[in-house]
Amino acid sequence: MHINTDTPDTGATPSPEQRIVFIDCEFTDLADPKLLSIGLVADDGRELYVELTGDLHLASASAFVLDTVAPQFGLVPHQETSLIDIGKRVGDWLLAFGETSVSVCYDYHADMDLLEHTLRSVGLWTRLSPVLKPTHVGYLIGESDVEKAMDASWRASFAANGIDRHHALADARALRAGYVSMHGGGPSTHLGRFDGEGIAVTAEPRIEEMTPAQVAWFDGGGVTSLQRFNDAKAEDGLDAPDGTPVLFLDIDDVLCLSDPFGGFDAIDAIRSKHPRPELVFRHLFHLPAVDVLKSVHEKLECWVRYVITSTWRQHLTRSQFSEIMRRSGLGFVADNLERKGRWSTVVWPERTRLNEIAEWLQRHGKGEPFVVVDDTFSGQALATARQYADGPFHRRIVLCDENVGLLPEHVTLIVEALRRR
């Protein structure tokens, strides 16, 4: 069903090879989400909105949902229906795109999970899944131009339909507006999971020097457009003494297992956009993994500094990252985080994590011991580098298994690397 509104078109340009659909779902509770409504907005302006009818489905809803989401139900008329009918209507709407690949853009993992569950309930997931390409666009969060575009979209939705933020259709429209403000309507990059080097097939990783073009890009200021140094003047503490060992730290599948909360929950929480931030901070990190890192820190008598390699660094300033660490039981990481622009590796276009760490060492290293703590998913290039017995990364890379994180047996490996000159 196409809902005509007075919402201004945001300018997305459809592609004959790939279409873009923006999705938002409202659901009962973060801990155990059950679908309440779905909003879908296509790049050509087509829209679908459906919501569950009656109040019975709100029995397990959180206080936030009851106070903020539920009062907006019924504002888009004649869209209330049953759960089965929602699946059929969503499926028919998506099938109308034919065999064209459809990039489904979402900013919270539950949106895609609920879409899949809804389509499975009516037997359409198998038919649609080959053409639906899940595309996480949570990286839009916090960008000033994006937020301005989304705010304008919410105001337009309120003027047109009386719906506002936390209404699935209004939020899907806003996500489209935010995406277009950054990308201008072209196809988005499929980021895969939050932390990693993506899912695209790449050439076998190798250790290499910076090319002249990359050096020119670096010296020309390209770095500052990709990594945030805006809070450098507001930092506390002093630089670590020369010779202090460096621990290059990944987050996902090292400390955070995304069960039940992950990186985007942390971003929302630190920006006061999550309804239960303290719950996020309390359960963000896997406690056994936290204990392992604490053990490393204590065995080194606190003589270690941390540099962040995780893709969390692309969404947070240093002060925001430090605050997340402090509120989640990792205050010692915040206290010993490298200063200013050195607190994280730089995001390089089309470069592996290995390259980014090598670049950091080339620019900031002074021959001190170091170790890289990562995981098998995002550290694919690192796995190759540690095989070279004469290479600089030999016996300095510790890779955790996915969904497992740091284990007690990693302590000795990490400590020995940080004590080895």
C-alpha positions as CSV (number, residue, x, y, z in Angstrom):
1,M,0.0,0.0,0.0
2,H,1.3,3.4,-0.9
3,I,0.6,6.2,1.7
4,N,0.6,9.6,0.1
5,T,1.8,12.4,2.4
6,D,2.9,15.9,2.1
7,T,6.4,15.0,3.3
8,P,8.9,16.6,1.0
9,D,10.9,14.3,-1.2
10,T,14.5,14.0,0.1
11,G,16.0,13.3,-3.3
12,A,17.1,9.7,-3.3
13,T,17.8,8.5,-6.8
14,P,16.6,5.0,-7.6
15,S,19.0,2.6,-9.3
16,P,17.8,0.1,-11.9
17,E,20.2,-2.5,-10.5
18,Q,19.5,-1.9,-6.8
19,R,16.7,-0.3,-4.9
20,I,16.9,1.1,-1.3
21,V,14.3,0.6,1.4
22,F,14.5,2.1,4.8
23,I,12.9,0.2,7.7
24,D,11.9,1.0,11.2
25,C,10.0,-1.2,13.7
26,E,8.4,-0.4,17.0
27,F,8.4,-3.3,19.4
28,T,7.4,-4.2,23.0
29,D,10.7,-4.2,24.9
30,L,14.5,-4.2,24.2
31,A,15.1,-7.4,26.2
32,D,12.4,-9.4,24.4
33,P,11.2,-7.5,21.3
34,K,7.8,-8.4,19.9
35,L,6.6,-6.5,16.8
36,L,4.1,-3.6,17.2
37,S,4.4,-1.8,13.9
38,I,6.6,-1.5,10.7
39,G,7.4,1.5,8.6
40,L,9.0,1.0,5.1
41,V,10.1,3.9,2.8
42,A,11.6,3.3,-0.6
43,D,14.2,5.4,-2.4
44,D,11.5,6.5,-4.9
45,G,9.1,7.7,-2.1
46,R,6.8,4.7,-1.9
47,E,5.7,3.9,1.7
48,L,4.1,1.2,3.7
49,Y,2.9,1.4,7.3
50,V,1.1,-1.2,9.3
51,E,0.5,-1.7,13.0
52,L,-1.1,-4.3,15.2
53,T,-4.7,-3.7,16.2
54,G,-6.0,-3.7,19.8
55,D,-4.3,-3.3,23.2
56,L,-3.6,-7.0,24.0
57,H,-0.2,-6.8,22.3
58,L,0.9,-4.0,24.7
59,A,0.7,-6.3,27.8
60,S,4.4,-7.0,27.7
61,A,5.4,-3.5,26.5
62,S,7.9,-1.4,28.5
63,A,7.1,1.8,30.2
64,F,8.9,3.7,27.5
65,V,6.8,2.1,24.8
66,L,3.6,2.8,26.7
67,D,4.5,6.4,27.3
68,T,6.0,7.3,23.9
69,V,5.2,4.8,21.2
70,A,1.6,3.6,22.0
71,P,0.0,7.1,22.0
72,Q,1.0,7.4,18.4
73,F,-0.9,4.3,17.3
74,G,-3.9,5.0,15.1
75,L,-2.7,8.4,13.9
76,V,-2.2,6.9,10.4
77,P,-5.8,5.8,9.7
78,H,-6.8,2.3,8.4
79,Q,-3.5,0.7,9.0
80,E,-4.3,-1.5,12.0
81,T,-4.4,-5.2,11.3
82,S,-3.3,-8.7,12.5
83,L,0.2,-10.0,12.7
84,I,-0.4,-12.4,9.9
85,D,-1.8,-9.7,7.7
86,I,1.2,-7.5,8.5
87,G,3.5,-10.3,7.1
88,K,1.4,-10.6,3.9
89,R,1.2,-6.9,3.3
90,V,4.9,-6.3,3.9
91,G,5.7,-9.3,1.7
92,D,3.5,-8.1,-1.1
93,W,5.0,-4.6,-0.9
94,L,8.5,-6.0,-1.2
95,L,7.6,-8.5,-3.9
96,A,6.5,-5.5,-6.1
97,F,10.2,-4.7,-6.6
98,G,10.5,-7.8,-8.7
99,E,13.9,-9.5,-9.0
100,T,15.7,-6.2,-8.4
101,S,18.2,-6.3,-5.5
102,V,16.8,-4.4,-2.5
103,S,19.1,-2.9,0.1
104,V,17.2,-2.8,3.4
105,C,18.7,-0.1,5.5
106,Y,18.2,-0.3,9.3
107,D,19.8,1.4,12.3
108,Y,19.0,-1.2,15.0
109,H,19.5,-5.0,14.6
110,A,16.0,-5.8,16.0
111,D,14.4,-4.1,13.0
112,M,15.9,-6.6,10.6
113,D,15.3,-9.5,12.9
114,L,11.6,-8.6,13.2
115,L,11.3,-8.2,9.4
116,E,12.7,-11.6,8.9
117,H,10.4,-13.1,11.6
118,T,7.4,-11.4,10.1
119,L,8.1,-12.7,6.6
120,R,8.8,-16.2,7.9
121,S,5.5,-16.3,9.6
122,V,3.7,-16.1,6.2
123,G,6.2,-18.3,4.3
124,L,7.7,-15.5,2.3
125,W,11.2,-15.2,3.7
126,T,12.7,-18.0,1.5
127,R,11.3,-16.3,-1.6
128,L,12.5,-12.8,-0.6
129,S,15.8,-13.4,1.2
130,P,17.9,-13.8,-2.0
131,V,17.1,-10.2,-3.1
132,L,17.0,-8.5,0.3
133,K,20.4,-7.1,1.3
134,P,20.5,-6.2,5.0
135,T,22.5,-2.9,5.3
136,H,23.3,-1.5,8.7
137,V,23.5,2.3,8.6
138,G,24.0,3.0,12.3
139,Y,27.1,4.9,11.3
140,L,24.8,7.8,10.5
141,I,24.1,8.3,14.2
142,G,25.7,11.5,15.6
143,E,26.6,13.2,12.3
144,S,25.4,16.8,12.5
145,D,24.2,17.1,9.0
146,V,22.3,13.8,9.3
147,E,20.7,14.8,12.5
148,K,19.5,18.1,11.0
149,A,18.0,16.2,8.0
150,M,16.3,13.7,10.3
151,D,14.9,16.4,12.6
152,A,13.5,18.2,9.5
153,S,11.9,15.0,8.4
154,W,10.3,14.4,11.8
155,R,8.8,17.9,11.7
156,A,7.4,17.3,8.2
157,S,5.9,14.0,9.3
158,F,4.3,15.7,12.3
159,A,2.9,18.4,10.0
160,A,1.6,15.9,7.5
161,N,0.3,13.1,9.7
162,G,0.6,14.1,13.3
163,I,3.3,11.5,13.9
164,D,6.7,12.1,15.4
165,R,9.9,10.4,16.5
166,H,9.3,6.8,17.7
167,H,6.6,6.2,15.2
168,A,7.8,3.6,12.7
169,L,6.8,5.4,9.6
170,A,8.2,8.8,10.8
171,D,11.4,7.1,11.8
172,A,11.8,5.3,8.5
173,R,11.3,8.6,6.7
174,A,13.8,10.2,8.9
175,L,16.3,7.4,8.3
176,R,15.9,7.9,4.6
177,A,16.4,11.7,4.9
178,G,19.5,11.2,7.1
179,Y,21.0,8.7,4.6
180,V,20.4,11.0,1.6
181,S,22.0,13.9,3.5
182,M,25.2,11.9,3.7
183,H,25.2,9.8,0.5
184,G,23.0,11.8,-1.8
185,G,21.0,8.8,-2.8
186,G,23.6,6.4,-4.1
187,P,23.8,2.8,-3.0
188,S,25.1,2.3,0.5
189,T,28.0,0.1,1.5
190,H,27.0,-3.1,3.3
191,L,28.9,-2.9,6.5
192,G,28.0,-6.3,7.7
193,R,28.4,-6.6,11.5
194,F,29.3,-3.6,13.6
195,D,33.0,-4.5,14.0
196,G,35.0,-6.0,11.2
197,E,36.5,-5.5,7.8
198,G,33.2,-6.1,6.0
199,I,31.9,-9.1,4.0
200,A,33.3,-8.3,0.6
201,V,35.8,-10.7,-0.9
202,T,39.2,-9.2,-0.8
203,A,42.6,-10.2,-2.0
204,E,44.8,-12.2,0.4
205,P,46.1,-9.7,3.0
206,R,49.7,-8.8,3.0
207,I,52.1,-6.5,4.8
208,E,52.9,-3.5,2.8
209,E,54.4,0.0,2.9
210,M,52.3,3.2,2.4
211,T,52.2,4.2,-1.3
212,P,53.1,7.8,-2.3
213,A,49.4,8.4,-3.0
214,Q,48.5,7.3,0.5
215,V,51.2,9.4,2.1
216,A,49.9,12.4,0.1
217,W,46.4,11.7,1.3
218,F,47.6,11.5,4.9
219,D,49.7,14.7,4.7
220,G,46.9,16.5,2.9
221,G,44.5,16.3,5.8
222,G,42.4,13.3,4.7
223,V,42.7,11.7,8.1
224,T,41.0,14.5,9.9
225,S,37.9,14.1,7.7
226,L,37.6,10.5,8.7
227,Q,38.6,10.5,12.3
228,R,37.4,12.8,15.1
229,F,40.0,14.8,17.0
230,N,37.5,17.4,18.1
231,D,37.9,16.7,21.8
232,A,41.7,16.7,21.8
233,K,41.8,19.9,23.8
234,A,39.5,18.7,26.5
235,E,41.5,15.7,27.5
236,D,42.7,15.0,31.1
237,G,45.9,13.4,32.3
238,L,49.4,13.3,31.0
239,D,51.2,11.5,28.2
240,A,52.6,8.1,29.2
241,P,56.3,7.9,29.8
242,D,58.4,6.8,26.8
243,G,58.8,3.0,26.7
244,T,55.3,2.3,28.1
245,P,54.0,-0.8,26.3
246,V,51.1,-0.4,23.9
247,L,48.0,-2.7,23.8
248,F,46.0,-2.3,20.6
249,L,42.5,-3.2,21.7
250,D,39.5,-4.3,19.7
251,I,36.1,-4.4,21.4
252,D,33.6,-6.7,19.6
253,D,34.2,-10.4,20.3
254,V,37.0,-9.4,22.6
255,L,35.1,-7.7,25.4
256,C,31.7,-7.2,23.9
257,L,29.7,-10.2,22.7
258,S,26.6,-8.2,21.8
259,D,24.6,-10.2,24.3
260,P,22.3,-8.5,25.0
261,F,23.8,-5.1,24.1
262,G,26.3,-4.1,21.5
263,G,28.1,-1.1,20.0
264,F,25.1,0.8,18.7
265,D,23.4,0.4,22.1
266,A,26.4,2.0,23.7
267,I,26.4,4.9,21.2
268,D,22.7,5.5,21.9
269,A,23.3,5.3,25.6
270,I,26.2,7.7,25.7
271,R,24.2,10.2,23.6
272,S,21.1,9.9,25.8
273,K,19.1,8.3,23.1
274,H,18.6,4.9,24.7
275,P,15.6,4.5,27.0
276,R,17.6,2.5,29.6
277,P,21.3,3.6,29.4
278,E,22.3,2.3,32.8
279,L,21.1,-1.2,31.8
280,V,23.3,-1.0,28.7
281,F,26.4,0.0,30.6
282,R,25.8,-2.7,33.2
283,H,25.5,-5.5,30.6
284,L,27.6,-4.1,27.8
285,F,30.8,-6.2,28.3
286,H,31.3,-9.9,29.0
287,L,32.4,-10.0,32.6
288,P,34.8,-12.9,32.3
289,A,36.6,-11.1,29.4
290,V,36.7,-7.9,31.5
291,D,38.4,-9.9,34.3
292,V,41.0,-11.2,31.9
293,L,41.9,-7.7,30.8
294,K,42.0,-6.6,34.4
295,S,44.4,-9.4,35.1
296,V,46.7,-8.3,32.3
297,H,46.6,-4.7,33.6
298,E,47.5,-5.8,37.1
299,K,50.3,-8.1,36.1
300,L,51.9,-5.2,34.3
301,E,51.4,-3.1,37.4
302,C,49.3,-0.6,35.4
303,W,52.2,0.1,33.1
304,V,50.4,-0.1,29.8
305,R,48.6,2.3,27.5
306,Y,45.7,1.4,25.2
307,V,45.1,2.3,21.6
308,I,41.6,1.5,20.2
309,T,41.4,-0.4,16.9
310,S,37.7,-1.2,17.0
311,T,35.2,0.4,14.6
312,W,33.6,1.9,17.6
313,R,36.2,4.6,17.2
314,Q,34.5,5.7,14.0
315,H,31.3,6.8,15.9
316,L,32.7,8.2,19.2
317,T,35.0,10.9,20.4
318,R,37.7,10.0,22.8
319,S,35.8,11.5,25.7
320,Q,32.7,9.6,24.8
321,F,34.6,6.3,24.5
322,S,36.3,7.0,27.9
323,E,32.9,7.6,29.5
324,I,31.6,4.3,28.1
325,M,34.6,2.5,29.6
326,R,34.2,4.1,33.0
327,R,30.5,3.4,33.2
328,S,30.9,-0.2,32.1
329,G,33.6,-1.4,34.5
330,L,36.7,-0.6,32.4
331,G,37.8,2.6,34.0
332,F,41.4,1.4,34.0
333,V,41.3,1.5,30.1
334,A,39.9,5.0,30.2
335,D,42.6,6.1,32.6
336,N,45.4,4.7,30.4
337,L,44.0,5.5,27.0
338,E,46.5,7.2,24.7
339,R,46.1,11.0,24.4
340,K,44.8,13.3,21.7
341,G,44.8,11.9,18.2
342,R,46.9,8.8,19.3
343,W,44.0,7.2,21.2
344,S,42.9,5.1,18.2
345,T,44.2,4.0,14.9
346,V,43.2,6.0,11.9
347,V,40.5,4.8,9.5
348,W,42.1,4.3,6.1
349,P,40.0,3.7,2.9
350,E,40.3,0.2,1.7
351,R,43.0,-0.7,4.3
352,T,43.0,-3.6,6.7
353,R,43.4,-3.4,10.5
354,L,46.9,-4.6,10.1
355,N,47.8,-1.7,7.9
356,E,46.1,0.8,10.3
357,I,48.2,-0.6,13.2
358,A,51.4,-0.5,11.2
359,E,50.7,3.1,10.3
360,W,50.2,4.0,14.0
361,L,53.4,2.4,14.9
362,Q,55.3,4.1,12.1
363,R,54.0,7.6,13.2
364,H,53.9,7.3,16.9
365,G,55.9,4.2,18.0
366,K,59.3,4.5,19.6
367,G,60.3,0.9,19.7
368,E,58.3,0.0,22.8
369,P,56.7,-3.4,23.2
370,F,53.2,-3.9,21.8
371,V,50.5,-6.5,21.4
372,V,47.4,-6.6,19.3
373,V,44.3,-8.1,20.8
374,D,41.6,-8.7,18.2
375,D,39.2,-11.4,17.0
376,T,39.2,-13.9,14.2
377,F,36.5,-12.0,12.2
378,S,37.8,-8.4,12.2
379,G,41.5,-9.5,12.4
380,Q,41.7,-11.5,9.2
381,A,44.8,-9.8,8.0
382,L,46.4,-10.1,11.4
383,A,46.1,-13.9,11.3
384,T,48.3,-13.9,8.2
385,A,50.9,-11.5,9.6
386,R,51.5,-13.5,12.7
387,Q,52.7,-16.4,10.6
388,Y,55.9,-14.6,9.6
389,A,58.5,-15.6,12.1
390,D,60.8,-12.7,11.2
391,G,58.0,-10.2,10.9
392,P,57.3,-7.4,13.4
393,F,54.0,-8.9,14.4
394,H,55.3,-12.4,15.3
395,R,54.1,-13.4,18.8
396,R,52.4,-10.0,19.2
397,I,48.9,-10.9,18.0
398,V,46.3,-12.5,20.1
399,L,43.0,-13.4,18.3
400,C,39.8,-14.3,20.2
401,D,37.2,-16.6,18.8
402,E,33.9,-15.0,17.8
403,N,31.2,-15.0,20.5
404,V,33.8,-16.1,23.0
405,G,36.1,-13.2,23.8
406,L,39.1,-13.0,26.0
407,L,40.0,-16.2,27.9
408,P,42.3,-16.8,30.9
409,E,44.8,-18.5,28.7
410,H,45.3,-15.3,26.8
411,V,46.8,-13.5,29.8
412,T,50.2,-15.1,29.6
413,L,50.4,-14.5,25.8
414,I,49.5,-10.8,26.2
415,V,51.8,-10.1,29.2
416,E,54.8,-11.8,27.6
417,A,54.4,-9.8,24.4
418,L,54.2,-6.5,26.4
419,R,57.3,-7.4,28.3
420,R,59.3,-8.5,25.2
421,R,61.5,-6.0,23.6
